Amino acid sequence: MDKFTVLTGVAAALPMVNIDTDMIMPKQFLKTIKRTGLGTAAFFDMRYDESEAERPEFILNQASYRQSKILLAGRNFGCGSSREHAPWGLLDFGFRCMIAPSFADIFYNNCFKNGILCVTLPEEQVEALTAQADGSDFTVDLDKLEITAPDGSVTTFELDPTRRHNMLNGLDDIALTLEHLDKIKTFEAKQQAEQPWLYT
């Protein structure tokens, strides 16, 4: 996955609580196993009406937010079923960072596995950032653990050191495993010599 170091981009605010994974990625889009092409389906029922025409009042359909890279959300973002298509769709839309007072655990883990940084902040800090989400750029610096708002104010955040390391270096589960490839090959060679019947 792509490394996450410093992200600068527009933040879109969706200050609703309990936005679940069905709202993020409705069930009719779960048939594919491809991680790409789902950006148009993200928040589908909120973005489009019954004839699949864009709802102009929805924030991601407004010109200033069509290229948003950061999403400011309410409490318990990503609750509901554990569909990995939800972060796939968010990433394909262009989001690399979610900021909210809390996230559902499985969604939170799936985001990091797909290269999306989830930042948990106290509700009043999320509200303060949301108040500045007017189409201007925010900057998220993962190395410094800082968010710089359009007015220049800086908000610090915390993140598990292992998650931070993996994001900074673009390491998903497969890449982490491949870091130990020499040890894996040594083990397999030894096992094949001692238990050859396992390899026939």
Steps between C-alpha positions, in 0.01 A plus 500: 500500500604862456700667776328763710730779611349847450156544348372838387151530361143614541305365796133415455281507811232238553414563867249219544523240775481125433574511127510127432673298232175454306474878469866516394472209255149361434455125465440499122867590447644210700510254210839613374830391650688784330623783720465756223195652337297534820559873549180587313305270733623655827205653690288403197155548654597840639673614180232395248122502480274216381586572134872502588527874441729686736344666803650853478465558875726207592847625585701270273296615201600862557785635290725591794490149645512266199874450550491470879778295659395536864164416655381654828229280648290445812518240775507127428593541134506172306271303729286214368617204296869429446508557123847588377339654193428809715865607533563386141235746381625783718856448378391480137308825540825661616479502879824419684404626845191470721465720810227422754437478876474120472500219244356151492785256571482281188464799268792670677722195447391460137588862426857457620534177303408697187713810559240733651607687811232520771551779754300494823454836671274635774164609363562869566823488299324331207231768517765774496660348189158453340430871545796570269408245232402764243679355199845608618795265546590321819835328554540173688860422598530142619866533592429792733151372596353841418203640310534856371169674433450771237545773763842362593394350833656164581324204661711211625379142505616161624539175312626155586873496409470180296216639288694823454813312390303288253322800348818708469671212321205377294498157664187287482474147643658343193790745498557439871516126434742548211737685733567155652537320167853375577381343826201345324721345232742367765214344694349344187834352393553350846147367516524347153821321599353370825142435384513447122156334494342841561629617161392206284 
